[in-house]
Amino acid sequence: MKILRLTRWLAWGAVAVVGFALLATTGGWLVTDGPLAPQRVAIGPTSLAIGGPFRLTDHRGRAVTEQDFRGQPMAIFFGFTHCPDVCPTTLNEMTGFIEALGTDAERIQWLFVSVDSERDTPQAMAGYLEAFDRRITGLSGTEAQVAEVTRAFRVYYQRVPLEGGGYTMDHSASIFLLDAQGRFAGTVDNKESDRVALEKLRMLVTTRQ
C-alpha cells in the first residue's frame, strides 16, 4: 500500500513539473491534455497590455487598422527589409511554421511590420516578401505610424548610423501572438525550438476564445 501511494505521489509530481516547464517555455500557455484535465487553457498573457490600435499600409497598398485583423489569431513580427540576418531568418522560420501547420496555418494571420519608415515602402515590402510564404502580409507606415504600433506592442527599435552615411535598425526579435479578439497570448522567441513554437501556434488556433 505504501509503495502504491509513493508511486501515485511521484506520478503527480512528474505531471506538476512538466506543467510548470511548459508554462515557462510557452509564454503563458498551460497545456492540460491528460485525462484528468482534458482542456487547453491560456493563463496570464491576456492580462498584459500588449497590442492596440494602429494605422498602417499593407504591401499591396491598402490602408489598414487593427480592426481589419480581428476575428482570427495573429502572429506578428517586427523588423525591416535591409536586416542582414534576424529578419530573413525569422521570416524563413515563419514560412516553415506555415508549411508545418498545414490547414491550421490558414486560421492565423501572419504579419511582418516594418520599423524602417524611411526605406520600407509598400513596394519595397512587396518585393522583399516574394522570397517567403505568400500568406505573410507586410505592413509599413510613416514615422509617426510606426511609433504608434511599436508603442502599442512595447517593441524596442532604434536607428543606428553606419560608417559611410548609411544606417541599420536595432529591434526586438520575438513573434507576438494575439488571439482572435486582439488580446496578447504570448510570444515565439527566436531561441526556442520549432517544436515549442509549433505547439504555441497550434494552441493559438484551438484554444477557445
C-alpha positions as CSV (number, residue, x, y, z in Angstrom):
1,M,0.0,0.0,0.0
2,K,2.8,2.4,0.9
3,I,4.6,1.6,-2.4
4,L,1.3,2.3,-4.3
5,R,0.9,5.7,-2.6
6,L,4.5,6.6,-3.3
7,T,4.1,5.7,-7.0
8,R,1.0,7.9,-7.2
9,W,2.8,10.8,-5.5
10,L,5.7,10.6,-7.9
11,A,3.3,10.5,-10.9
12,W,1.6,13.6,-9.7
13,G,4.9,15.3,-9.1
14,A,6.0,14.5,-12.6
15,V,2.8,16.0,-14.0
16,A,3.4,19.2,-12.0
17,V,7.0,19.5,-13.2
18,V,6.0,19.1,-16.8
19,G,3.2,21.6,-16.4
20,F,5.4,24.2,-14.9
21,A,8.1,23.6,-17.6
22,L,5.6,24.1,-20.4
23,L,4.2,27.2,-18.8
24,A,7.7,28.6,-18.6
25,T,8.5,27.8,-22.2
26,T,5.2,28.6,-23.9
27,G,4.8,32.2,-22.8
28,G,1.9,31.7,-20.5
29,W,0.1,28.8,-22.2
30,L,-0.6,25.8,-19.9
31,V,-1.2,22.5,-21.7
32,T,-3.6,20.2,-19.9
33,D,-4.2,17.4,-22.3
34,G,-4.2,14.5,-19.9
35,P,-7.3,12.5,-18.8
36,L,-7.6,14.4,-15.6
37,A,-7.9,17.8,-17.3
38,P,-8.7,17.4,-21.0
39,Q,-8.8,21.1,-22.0
40,R,-6.2,23.6,-23.1
41,V,-6.3,26.9,-21.4
42,A,-4.4,30.2,-21.7
43,I,-3.5,31.9,-18.5
44,G,-1.7,35.2,-17.7
45,P,-0.7,36.8,-21.0
46,T,-4.2,38.1,-21.9
47,S,-4.0,40.5,-19.0
48,L,-0.9,42.2,-20.4
49,A,-1.3,45.5,-22.2
50,I,0.4,44.4,-25.4
51,G,-1.2,45.3,-28.7
52,G,-3.6,48.1,-29.6
53,P,-4.8,50.5,-32.2
54,F,-2.6,51.2,-35.3
55,R,-2.9,52.6,-38.8
56,L,-0.6,51.2,-41.4
57,T,-0.4,50.3,-45.1
58,D,-0.1,46.7,-46.3
59,H,2.3,45.6,-49.1
60,R,-0.5,45.8,-51.6
61,G,-1.0,49.5,-50.9
62,R,-4.2,49.1,-48.8
63,A,-4.6,51.2,-45.7
64,V,-5.4,49.0,-42.7
65,T,-6.0,49.3,-39.0
66,E,-6.0,46.7,-36.2
67,Q,-9.8,46.2,-36.9
68,D,-9.0,44.6,-40.3
69,F,-7.4,41.7,-38.5
70,R,-10.0,40.9,-35.9
71,G,-11.7,37.5,-36.0
72,Q,-8.5,35.4,-36.5
73,P,-5.4,35.0,-34.3
74,M,-2.3,36.9,-35.4
75,A,1.4,36.1,-35.4
76,I,3.3,39.5,-35.7
77,F,7.0,40.0,-36.3
78,F,8.7,43.5,-36.3
79,G,11.7,44.0,-38.5
80,F,12.9,45.7,-41.7
81,T,13.8,44.7,-45.2
82,H,17.5,45.7,-45.0
83,C,18.0,43.5,-42.0
84,P,21.1,41.3,-42.6
85,D,20.2,38.2,-40.6
86,V,17.5,38.1,-37.9
87,C,14.6,39.2,-40.1
88,P,15.2,36.9,-43.1
89,T,15.9,34.0,-40.7
90,T,12.6,34.7,-38.8
91,L,10.6,35.1,-41.9
92,N,12.0,31.8,-43.2
93,E,11.0,30.2,-39.9
94,M,7.5,31.6,-40.3
95,T,7.4,30.1,-43.7
96,G,8.4,26.8,-42.2
97,F,5.7,27.1,-39.5
98,I,3.1,27.8,-42.1
99,E,4.1,24.7,-44.1
100,A,4.2,22.5,-40.9
101,L,0.8,23.7,-39.7
102,G,-1.0,22.6,-42.9
103,T,-4.6,23.8,-43.0
104,D,-4.3,25.3,-39.5
105,A,-2.0,28.0,-41.0
106,E,-5.0,29.4,-42.8
107,R,-6.5,30.2,-39.4
108,I,-3.7,32.6,-38.4
109,Q,-2.9,36.0,-39.9
110,W,0.9,36.3,-40.4
111,L,2.1,39.9,-40.3
112,F,5.6,41.4,-40.9
113,V,5.6,45.0,-39.6
114,S,8.5,47.3,-40.7
115,V,10.2,49.6,-38.2
116,D,12.1,51.4,-41.0
117,S,9.6,54.1,-42.2
118,E,12.2,55.7,-44.5
119,R,13.1,52.8,-46.7
120,D,10.3,50.3,-46.4
121,T,7.5,51.5,-48.7
122,P,4.7,49.1,-49.7
123,Q,6.6,48.4,-52.9
124,A,9.8,47.6,-51.1
125,M,7.9,45.3,-48.7
126,A,6.1,43.6,-51.6
127,G,9.4,42.8,-53.4
128,Y,11.1,41.6,-50.2
129,L,8.2,39.3,-49.2
130,E,8.4,37.4,-52.6
131,A,11.1,35.3,-51.0
132,F,8.7,34.0,-48.3
133,D,5.3,32.4,-48.0
134,R,2.6,34.4,-49.8
135,R,0.4,34.4,-46.7
136,I,2.7,36.7,-44.8
137,T,1.4,40.3,-45.1
138,G,3.8,43.2,-44.9
139,L,2.8,46.4,-43.1
140,S,4.6,49.7,-43.1
141,G,3.9,53.3,-42.4
142,T,5.1,56.8,-41.6
143,E,7.5,57.5,-38.8
144,A,4.5,58.5,-36.6
145,Q,2.5,55.4,-37.5
146,V,5.5,53.1,-36.8
147,A,6.0,54.8,-33.4
148,E,2.3,54.2,-32.7
149,V,2.3,50.5,-33.4
150,T,5.6,49.8,-31.7
151,R,4.4,51.7,-28.6
152,A,1.3,49.6,-28.6
153,F,3.3,46.3,-28.7
154,R,6.1,47.6,-26.5
155,V,8.6,46.9,-29.3
156,Y,12.1,48.3,-29.0
157,Y,13.6,49.8,-32.1
158,Q,16.4,52.3,-32.8
159,R,18.1,53.7,-35.9
160,V,21.9,53.0,-35.7
161,P,24.2,55.0,-38.0
162,L,26.8,53.2,-40.1
163,E,30.1,54.3,-41.5
164,G,29.7,55.9,-44.9
165,G,26.3,57.5,-44.1
166,G,24.0,54.5,-44.1
167,Y,22.1,53.1,-41.2
168,T,20.7,49.9,-39.7
169,M,17.9,49.3,-37.2
170,D,18.1,47.6,-33.8
171,H,14.8,46.0,-32.9
172,S,13.0,43.4,-30.8
173,A,13.1,39.9,-32.4
174,S,10.2,37.9,-30.9
175,I,7.0,36.9,-32.8
176,F,4.0,38.3,-30.9
177,L,0.9,36.1,-30.7
178,L,-2.6,37.6,-30.4
179,D,-5.9,35.8,-30.1
180,A,-8.9,36.4,-32.4
181,Q,-10.0,39.3,-30.2
182,G,-6.7,41.0,-30.4
183,R,-5.6,40.1,-26.9
184,F,-2.0,39.2,-26.2
185,A,-1.5,35.5,-26.0
186,G,2.3,35.1,-25.7
187,T,5.4,35.1,-27.9
188,V,7.6,32.9,-30.0
189,D,11.2,33.6,-29.1
190,N,13.9,33.2,-31.7
191,K,15.9,30.9,-29.4
192,E,13.0,28.4,-29.0
193,S,12.9,25.1,-30.7
194,D,10.5,24.5,-33.7
195,R,8.6,22.0,-31.5
196,V,7.8,24.6,-28.9
197,A,6.9,27.3,-31.4
198,L,4.6,25.0,-33.3
199,E,2.8,23.9,-30.1
200,K,2.2,27.6,-29.2
201,L,0.8,28.2,-32.7
202,R,-1.5,25.2,-32.6
203,M,-2.8,26.2,-29.2
204,L,-3.4,29.7,-30.6
205,V,-5.9,28.3,-33.2
206,T,-7.5,25.6,-31.0
207,T,-8.0,27.4,-27.7
208,R,-11.5,28.6,-27.0
209,Q,-11.7,32.4,-27.5
